[in-house]
Amino acid sequence: MINWSAIKYDINSAKKDFECLVVKSKSVEPISVNEKFTELRESLIAARNDIFEEHGMDSANKLDYNFDLLFGLKLYEILNESIGFSNRIATDDDVWRYLSVCIVPDIVHSRWSLNADHFYKTPRRIWLKTIWWYIHLSWQNDSKQTYEILKKNSTDTILQLVERPGVGYYVEMYREIMLQYHRYGDSDRDLFRNILKLNTARIMTTSPELVEGGVKQYVTELFETVKGA
């Protein structure tokens, strides 16, 4: 069990450590992991390696959405209640900065090179944070079903869903949006963007669970309104 609440790692601390990172031919250094996080790092590295091997990503010039999705699912499975991780912890940017800069900077680097925004600098764009929340807001009972509804999406889908400003995440509703988006044809970026915009307007005056038919019907009506516009 990891005491996540004990992690205090602000932007200035992250900046200092990030600027010390050096990319070598086969590694990113220095990585000096606190023993409490050794097992977690090993699990995340093993997950990354399995994805690379299974999907032939070792030779890829640049990783893309497919890696975001596959590693996001692994990250979501590994960061679970058995090691003390929770939704509350997932809102703590100190935790995500620490994981990104101190625990698996080599994995983050493989996706975004040394782009400070995705390591620590811009809270809404910390990569590990965005892919964890993307999976959490899309979760459909298990990794296989979740992968199936998300596999045709793109990096833009992650940005639209996770980085969207608002009053918080209504998890059940967003999971229903992601499910219905897949059913309607998940390659239509404008549809997804318009659904989220309409929801932002309606959610201020409407409680989805109080609509006749509940959250499912509320989301269905969002799609019907946008598709009929």
JOPE-V873738 format. One record per residue. N is the residue number from 0. RES is the residue in one small letter. PHI is phi in whole degrees, 0 to 359 (none if undefined). PSI is psi in radians with two decimals (NA if undefined). D_LAST is the distance of its C-alpha to the last C-alpha in Angstrom with 1 decimal. Layout:
N/RES/PHI/PSI/D_LAST, N/RES/PHI/PSI/D_LAST
//
This chain:
0/m/none/2.24/50.4, 1/i/261/2.37/49.3, 2/n/274/1.45/49.5, 3/w/295/-0.57/46.2, 4/s/295/-0.33/46.5, 5/a/281/-0.20/49.6, 6/i/285/2.06/47.8, 7/k/236/1.87/47.9, 8/y/211/1.49/46.7, 9/d/281/3.12/45.1, 10/i/300/-0.69/43.8, 11/n/295/-0.70/47.3, 12/s/295/-0.76/48.9, 13/a/296/-0.73/46.2, 14/k/299/-0.77/46.6, 15/k/299/-0.81/50.3, 16/d/288/-0.64/50.2, 17/f/298/-0.70/47.4, 18/e/290/-0.19/49.5, 19/c/270/-0.22/52.4, 20/l/293/2.39/50.5, 21/v/233/2.29/51.8, 22/v/268/2.10/50.4, 23/k/252/-3.13/53.1, 24/s/301/-0.65/53.1, 25/k/229/0.28/52.3, 26/s/200/2.89/51.6, 27/v/243/2.23/50.3, 28/e/227/2.74/53.0, 29/p/275/2.54/54.2, 30/i/236/1.81/52.7, 31/s/241/1.72/54.9, 32/v/269/2.25/53.3, 33/n/305/2.40/54.6, 34/e/303/-0.46/56.1, 35/k/294/-0.34/53.7, 36/f/249/0.08/50.8, 37/t/299/-0.82/52.8, 38/e/296/-0.68/51.5, 39/l/296/-0.80/47.9, 40/r/300/-0.78/48.3, 41/e/300/-0.69/50.0, 42/s/293/-0.73/47.2, 43/l/291/-0.69/44.5, 44/i/294/-0.74/46.6, 45/a/298/-0.71/47.2, 46/a/297/-0.78/43.5, 47/r/300/-0.78/42.8, 48/n/296/-0.71/45.7, 49/d/298/-0.73/44.6, 50/i/296/-0.79/41.1, 51/f/302/-0.79/42.8, 52/e/290/-0.81/45.2, 53/e/293/-0.57/42.9, 54/h/248/0.19/40.2, 55/g/59/0.73/42.6, 56/m/269/-0.10/41.3, 57/d/301/-0.58/44.8, 58/s/264/0.07/44.6, 59/a/290/2.35/41.0, 60/n/293/-0.64/41.0, 61/k/210/2.28/38.1, 62/l/285/2.72/36.5, 63/d/221/-2.74/32.7, 64/y/304/-0.64/29.9, 65/n/301/-0.68/31.8, 66/f/289/-0.70/34.6, 67/d/307/-0.84/32.4, 68/l/292/-0.88/31.2, 69/l/296/-0.79/34.6, 70/f/286/-0.58/36.5, 71/g/301/-0.73/34.0, 72/l/297/-0.75/34.6, 73/k/295/-0.78/38.3, 74/l/301/-0.76/38.2, 75/y/296/-0.67/36.3, 76/e/290/-0.68/38.9, 77/i/285/-0.72/41.8, 78/l/275/1.50/40.8, 79/n/230/-3.10/41.1, 80/e/297/-0.45/42.8, 81/s/295/-0.37/46.1, 82/i/249/0.29/46.6, 83/g/85/0.15/45.4, 84/f/278/2.52/41.9, 85/s/209/3.01/39.2, 86/n/300/-0.66/35.8, 87/r/297/-0.76/37.8, 88/i/297/-0.62/39.6, 89/a/292/-0.21/36.5, 90/t/269/-0.04/35.4, 91/d/267/1.87/38.7, 92/d/295/-0.48/38.5, 93/d/303/-0.72/42.3, 94/v/296/-0.82/42.2, 95/w/292/-0.66/39.7, 96/r/297/-0.76/41.7, 97/y/296/-0.80/44.9, 98/l/299/-0.72/43.6, 99/s/290/-0.77/42.3, 100/v/270/-0.61/45.3, 101/c/256/-0.54/48.2, 102/i/261/-0.88/47.4, 103/v/228/0.90/45.4, 104/p/298/-0.47/45.1, 105/d/292/-0.60/45.9, 106/i/289/-0.77/42.8, 107/v/298/-0.71/40.5, 108/h/298/-0.67/42.4, 109/s/298/-0.46/41.7, 110/r/267/-0.70/38.0, 111/w/234/0.26/37.9, 112/s/53/-2.63/41.4, 113/l/264/1.05/42.8, 114/n/270/1.89/39.6, 115/a/302/-0.59/40.3, 116/d/304/-0.71/36.7, 117/h/274/-0.18/36.3, 118/f/268/-0.85/39.7, 119/y/203/-0.46/39.9, 120/k/289/-0.72/38.9, 121/t/246/1.84/35.2, 122/p/311/-0.72/34.5, 123/r/285/-0.13/30.8, 124/r/241/0.17/31.9, 125/i/298/2.04/35.0, 126/w/301/-0.85/34.4, 127/l/301/-0.69/36.0, 128/k/296/-0.81/34.1, 129/t/293/-0.68/30.7, 130/i/285/-0.54/31.3, 131/w/296/-0.85/32.8, 132/w/293/-0.58/29.9, 133/y/300/-0.80/27.5, 134/i/292/-0.75/29.4, 135/h/299/-0.74/29.9, 136/l/283/-0.15/26.2, 137/s/246/-0.06/25.5, 138/w/304/2.31/28.7, 139/q/232/1.15/28.7, 140/n/78/-0.75/32.3, 141/d/204/3.02/34.1, 142/s/296/-0.67/34.0, 143/k/297/-0.85/33.6, 144/q/294/-0.64/30.4, 145/t/294/-0.75/29.0, 146/y/301/-0.74/29.8, 147/e/298/-0.66/28.1, 148/i/278/-0.23/24.7, 149/l/252/-0.21/25.1, 150/k/296/-0.42/27.0, 151/k/265/0.04/24.2, 152/n/280/-2.95/22.9, 153/s/215/3.05/24.3, 154/t/304/-0.61/25.9, 155/d/300/-0.60/22.7, 156/t/297/-0.72/21.4, 157/i/298/-0.82/24.5, 158/l/299/-0.78/24.0, 159/q/296/-0.72/20.5, 160/l/283/-0.87/21.6, 161/v/274/-0.64/25.1, 162/e/273/-0.03/25.3, 163/r/293/2.15/22.4, 164/p/291/2.62/24.0, 165/g/177/-2.86/23.8, 166/v/265/0.09/26.0, 167/g/136/-3.13/26.9, 168/y/253/2.13/25.9, 169/y/266/1.62/24.9, 170/v/301/-0.86/26.2, 171/e/302/-0.72/25.3, 172/m/294/-0.79/21.7, 173/y/294/-0.62/21.5, 174/r/296/-0.65/23.3, 175/e/290/-0.66/20.9, 176/i/300/-0.79/17.9, 177/m/294/-0.66/20.1, 178/l/295/-0.82/21.0, 179/q/288/-0.54/17.5, 180/y/299/-0.73/16.4, 181/h/299/-0.74/19.4, 182/r/290/-0.57/18.6, 183/y/282/-0.34/15.1, 184/g/122/1.59/16.7, 185/d/278/0.42/18.1, 186/s/253/-0.01/18.4, 187/d/267/1.67/14.9, 188/r/294/-0.64/15.7, 189/d/296/-0.67/12.4, 190/l/300/-0.84/10.8, 191/f/297/-0.80/13.8, 192/r/300/-0.76/13.8, 193/n/290/-0.59/10.4, 194/i/297/-0.79/11.4, 195/l/294/-0.67/14.6, 196/k/295/-0.77/13.5, 197/l/296/-0.72/11.5, 198/n/298/-0.73/14.6, 199/t/302/-0.66/16.9, 200/a/287/-0.75/15.6, 201/r/284/-0.60/15.7, 202/i/294/-0.33/18.9, 203/m/290/-0.42/20.8, 204/t/236/-0.09/20.7, 205/t/231/2.34/20.1, 206/s/262/1.95/22.5, 207/p/308/-0.65/20.9, 208/e/289/-0.27/24.3, 209/l/266/-0.15/24.4, 210/v/292/2.47/21.2, 211/e/299/2.10/22.3, 212/g/101/-0.12/22.3, 213/g/72/-2.77/22.8, 214/v/300/-0.72/21.3, 215/k/301/-0.79/20.1, 216/q/291/-0.67/18.1, 217/y/303/-0.81/16.7, 218/v/291/-0.70/15.6, 219/t/303/-0.74/14.2, 220/e/292/-0.55/12.0, 221/l/300/-0.86/10.8, 222/f/294/-0.72/9.9, 223/e/296/-0.67/8.4, 224/t/294/-0.83/6.1, 225/v/292/-0.74/5.2, 226/k/293/-0.50/5.6, 227/g/271/-0.12/3.8, 228/a/289/NA/0.0
//
